[in-house]
Amino acid sequence: MTLRRFRSIHEMKQAQRWFPPGDPATAGRMRYLWKLSSALRPGVKPRGIRKFRSIEEANAQSEALKHEPPRR
């Protein structure tokens, strides 16, 4: 990826390369990026909200995360 310098916001807006909404190739690009990220960092679980069946299950998950090495 090349580095580009801009002298104004106007130049930045002209250089944007957004894909048009509804572009059918977008799904293929997303699949490629997911596969690439999975290959680069296997086993990484996404952060976020998780749903548990019981408080015991939630506490067990919390304890397991305490002993897991920190993410970089």
N, C-alpha and C positions, 0 to 999 in steps of 0.2 A: 504494500500500500504506500503510495507516495504522499509526501507532505506538501501541502499547498499553503501559501500565505496570501491573505487577503488584506486589502487596504481599506475596505469599507464593508458595511453590512450588505450594501447593494451588490457588491461582487460575490458575496457568499450566497445570496439568494439566487443569483444567476447560475451558479455552479452546482446547485443541488440536483441530485439525480434520483428523484423519487419515482417509484413505480406507480403507474396509474391505479386507482382503486378498481378492484374487480379483475385485476390482471390474472389470468389462469396460471401463469408461471409462478405466482407467489407461493402456492402450496408446495411446489417442488423445491423452491429455495428454502422454505422452512424445514422440510424434511431433511434436506442436505445439511443444514446447520445443526439440527438436532443430532444427526448421526455423527457429525464431526465433533460436536461437544461431548457426546458419549464416548467417542474413541479417545479423545484427549484426556478426559477425566472420568474413567469408569467408576461406577459405584457411588457417585455423588448424588445425594438425594436433594431434591429442591426444598428450599426453606418455605415456610408458610404455616398455615393453620391446619392442624390435623384433628381428626375426629376419633374419639376413643369410645369403646363400649362401656367402660367402667373407670372409676377413679384409680383403681389398682393398676389397670393397664396404662393409664396416663402417667402414674408415678413410676412405673417400671421403665417407661420410655424416657422419662426425665433422668432417672438414675443412669441409664445406659448412655445418655448423651454427656453426662458429667465425666465419664471415663473415656470418652472418645477424644482423639487428638483434635486440637483446634483446626478450623479451616483456614486456609491461607488466602 
